Amino acid sequence: MLAVRDGVRSERPDDLATEEPMEIRVEGPDGSTVSVAVTMRTPGSDFELAAGFLFTEGLIEGRDDLRRVSYCEDLPADEQHYNVVTVSLTKPFDPDVLRRHFFANSSCGICGKATLEQVEVRCDRVAAGPVVKAEVLSWLPEGLRTAQKVFERTGGLHAAGLFMPDGTLLTVREDVGRHNAVDKVIGEEVLVGGPPLADRLLQVSGRLSFELVQKAGRAGIPIVSAVSAPSSLAVEAADHLGMTLVAFVRDRRFNVYTHPDRVAT
């Protein structure tokens, strides 16, 4: 890499965030396989990403629907086996769910399907959940940032973290796609028998889009917090779901856009 500092040129190596495509396939009990999605992601926690994606998109209901998650074993020798994940299901898969193909990229997530009506069909209102102290919410970005090991080297990844109401960090995942990071933390819970996650807080490193709110709502997360701005549809969706949406969390300040009763000041 050529680095220019105060007009001085120098060459040096640089660490870059890895971005590669991953295909998610679903296999029914009869062995038939359907390609569900292709997403650009940072390799790592691939099984969590696949399980989280299928859950947050409403294609599975939980761990009991999963028989096996594995890298594809029937690819030609010249193809990358670790870029195709097959999720084997315990019950028949409804192909009508795939009326639209889901193609994601690192910036916008799953495009062309975000409507408030779909939230009504796919997500119940979240449970009452905990009341969280303002100082805990103020600390969440720092807690998340401290755990971002790859971002520390590359500066090029989004992150999502699940916290307890007292601010204890439970898990964090990084990815080039903010939606993938959320799917990974939720997918970890799916693989061990969760959600709903009615006692958890979700902190994300970037802005809050409708899609992230929908994914959190699907997991039953009552409080979602971000360091940056929410979109108008994200606020509408959070209000509809009964979710507390917190944004612009920085320098001991934040804005609460919906259901502020969960924030103790």
C-alpha positions in Angstrom: 0.0 0.0 0.0 1.1 3.6 -0.8 0.6 5.8 2.3 0.8 9.6 2.0 1.3 11.6 5.2 1.8 15.3 5.1 2.9 14.9 1.4 5.4 12.2 2.2 5.0 8.9 0.3 5.9 5.5 1.8 5.0 1.9 1.1 3.9 -0.4 3.9 1.6 -3.4 4.4 -1.9 -3.0 5.7 -4.5 -5.4 7.2 -7.8 -5.5 5.4 -11.1 -6.8 6.4 -11.9 -10.0 4.5 -15.0 -10.1 2.3 -16.1 -13.2 0.5 -19.5 -14.5 -0.8 -21.3 -17.2 1.2 -24.2 -19.2 -0.2 -26.9 -20.6 2.2 -28.6 -23.7 1.0 -31.6 -25.5 2.7 -31.9 -29.3 2.6 -35.3 -30.9 3.4 -35.8 -34.3 5.1 -36.1 -35.8 1.6 -32.6 -34.6 0.6 -33.8 -32.0 -1.8 -31.7 -28.8 -1.7 -32.7 -25.2 -2.4 -30.4 -22.2 -2.6 -31.8 -19.5 -0.3 -29.4 -16.6 -0.3 -26.0 -15.3 -1.3 -24.4 -12.8 1.1 -21.1 -11.0 1.2 -19.6 -11.6 4.6 -16.4 -11.8 6.6 -15.6 -15.5 7.0 -16.0 -16.8 10.5 -19.1 -17.9 12.5 -20.6 -19.1 9.2 -22.9 -21.6 10.8 -24.2 -19.0 13.2 -24.7 -16.6 10.2 -26.7 -19.3 8.3 -28.9 -20.2 11.3 -29.4 -16.6 12.2 -30.3 -15.6 8.7 -32.9 -18.4 8.3 -34.4 -17.5 11.7 -34.5 -13.7 11.4 -36.0 -14.0 7.9 -38.8 -16.3 9.2 -37.6 -19.4 7.3 -37.2 -21.5 10.5 -38.7 -21.2 14.0 -35.8 -22.3 16.1 -33.3 -25.0 17.0 -35.8 -27.8 16.7 -36.1 -27.1 13.0 -32.4 -27.8 12.5 -31.0 -31.3 12.0 -27.5 -30.3 10.8 -25.5 -27.2 9.7 -22.4 -28.0 7.6 -20.2 -26.8 4.8 -21.2 -28.2 1.4 -19.5 -31.5 0.7 -20.5 -32.1 -3.0 -18.8 -29.1 -4.7 -16.3 -29.6 -7.5 -12.7 -29.7 -6.4 -12.0 -26.2 -7.9 -14.8 -24.5 -5.8 -14.4 -23.1 -2.3 -16.2 -25.5 0.0 -16.1 -23.0 2.9 -18.2 -20.5 1.0 -21.3 -22.7 0.8 -23.3 -23.7 3.9 -26.0 -26.3 3.9 -28.7 -26.2 6.6 -30.5 -29.6 6.9 -34.0 -29.3 8.3 -36.1 -31.7 10.4 -39.3 -30.8 8.5 -40.3 -30.1 4.9 -39.3 -26.6 3.7 -42.0 -24.5 2.1 -40.6 -23.3 -1.3 -43.3 -20.6 -1.4 -41.2 -18.7 1.2 -38.7 -18.2 -1.6 -41.0 -16.2 -3.9 -38.2 -13.6 -3.8 -34.6 -14.5 -3.9 -32.6 -13.0 -1.1 -29.3 -11.5 -2.4 -27.4 -9.5 0.1 -24.4 -7.3 0.0 -22.2 -5.7 2.7 -23.9 -2.3 2.6 -27.7 -2.7 2.2 -28.6 -6.2 3.4 -31.6 -8.0 1.9 -33.0 -5.5 -0.6 -36.5 -5.0 -1.9 -38.6 -6.6 0.8 -38.8 -4.2 3.7 -42.4 -3.3 4.5 -44.1 -2.7 7.8 -46.8 -5.2 6.9 -44.2 -8.0 6.9 -43.2 -7.0 10.5 -46.8 -7.7 11.5 -46.8 -11.2 10.0 -43.3 -12.3 11.0 -42.8 -10.7 14.4 -44.8 -10.6 17.6 -44.6 -7.6 19.9 -41.6 -8.0 22.2 -42.1 -8.8 25.9 -42.0 -6.1 28.6 -38.3 -6.7 29.1 -36.0 -5.1 31.6 -35.6 -1.4 32.7 -32.0 -0.3 32.0 -30.0 2.5 33.7 -29.0 5.4 31.5 -25.3 4.9 32.5 -25.5 1.3 31.2 -26.8 2.4 27.8 -24.1 5.1 27.7 -21.4 2.5 28.3 -22.5 -0.1 25.7 -20.6 1.4 22.7 -17.4 1.3 24.7 -18.1 -2.2 25.8 -18.7 -3.3 22.2 -15.7 -1.4 20.8 -13.3 -2.9 23.3 -14.4 -6.4 22.1 -13.9 -5.6 18.4 -10.5 -7.4 17.9 -10.6 -7.4 14.1 -11.7 -3.8 13.8 -8.8 -2.9 15.9 -6.5 -4.1 13.1 -8.5 -3.2 10.0 -10.9 -0.4 10.9 -13.3 -2.0 8.4 -15.9 -4.0 10.2 -19.3 -3.5 11.7 -20.1 -5.2 15.1 -23.1 -6.4 17.0 -23.2 -7.4 20.7 -25.6 -8.9 23.1 -25.6 -7.5 26.6 -27.3 -8.2 29.9 -29.3 -5.4 31.5 -26.4 -4.6 33.9 -24.1 -4.1 30.9 -22.4 -7.5 31.0 -21.3 -8.4 27.4 -22.4 -11.9 26.4 -21.3 -12.2 22.8 -20.0 -10.0 20.0 -19.6 -10.7 16.3 -17.9 -8.6 13.6 -18.6 -8.6 9.8 -18.4 -6.3 6.8 -22.2 -6.4 6.8 -24.0 -4.9 9.8 -26.9 -7.2 9.1 -24.6 -10.2 9.1 -23.1 -9.2 12.4 -26.7 -9.2 13.9 -27.5 -12.5 12.3 -24.4 -14.1 13.8 -25.1 -13.1 17.4 -28.8 -14.2 17.0 -27.7 -17.4 15.2 -25.4 -18.3 18.1 -28.5 -18.2 20.3 -30.6 -20.2 17.8 -28.0 -23.0 17.7 -28.2 -23.4 21.5 -32.0 -23.3 21.8 -32.9 -19.6 22.0 -34.6 -17.1 21.3 -36.7 -15.3 22.5 -34.1 -13.0 24.0 -36.4 -10.9 26.2 -33.7 -10.2 28.8 -31.0 -9.0 26.3 -29.9 -5.7 24.8 -28.5 -5.4 21.3 -25.8 -2.8 20.6 -24.7 -2.2 17.0 -21.8 -0.2 15.8 -23.4 1.7 13.0 -26.8 3.1 12.0 -30.1 1.5 12.6 -32.1 0.4 9.6 -35.5 -1.2 9.4 -33.9 -4.6 8.7 -31.9 -4.6 11.9 -35.0 -3.7 13.9 -36.9 -6.5 12.2 -34.2 -9.0 13.0 -34.1 -8.0 16.6 -37.8 -8.1 16.8 -37.9 -11.6 15.4 -35.5 -12.6 18.2 -37.7 -10.9 20.8 -35.0 -8.3 21.9 -36.7 -5.5 23.7 -33.9 -2.8 23.6 -31.8 -2.0 20.5 -29.1 0.6 20.7 -26.8 2.2 18.1 -24.0 4.7 18.0 -25.4 6.4 14.9 -28.8 7.4 13.5 -32.0 5.4 13.0 -34.0 5.5 9.8 -37.6 6.6 9.8 -38.9 3.1 9.0 -36.7 1.7 11.8 -38.4 3.9 14.3 -41.9 3.0 12.9 -41.1 -0.7 13.1 -39.7 -0.4 16.7 -42.7 1.5 17.8 -45.0 -1.1 16.3 -43.1 -4.0 17.9 -43.1 -2.3 21.3 -39.3 -2.1 21.2 -37.1 0.6 22.8 -34.9 2.2 20.2 -31.9 4.1 21.3 -29.5 5.9 19.0 -26.7 8.5 18.8 -25.2 6.8 21.9 -22.0 8.7 22.5 -20.3 11.0 25.0 -22.7 10.1 27.8 -25.7 11.2 25.6 -28.3 9.4 23.6 -31.8 9.7 22.1 -34.6 7.4 22.9 -37.0 7.2 19.9 -39.6 4.7 21.1 -40.9 3.2 24.3 -38.7 5.2 26.8 -40.3 3.5 29.8 -37.4 0.9 29.7 -34.8 3.6 30.3 -34.2 4.7 33.9 -32.7 8.2 34.2 
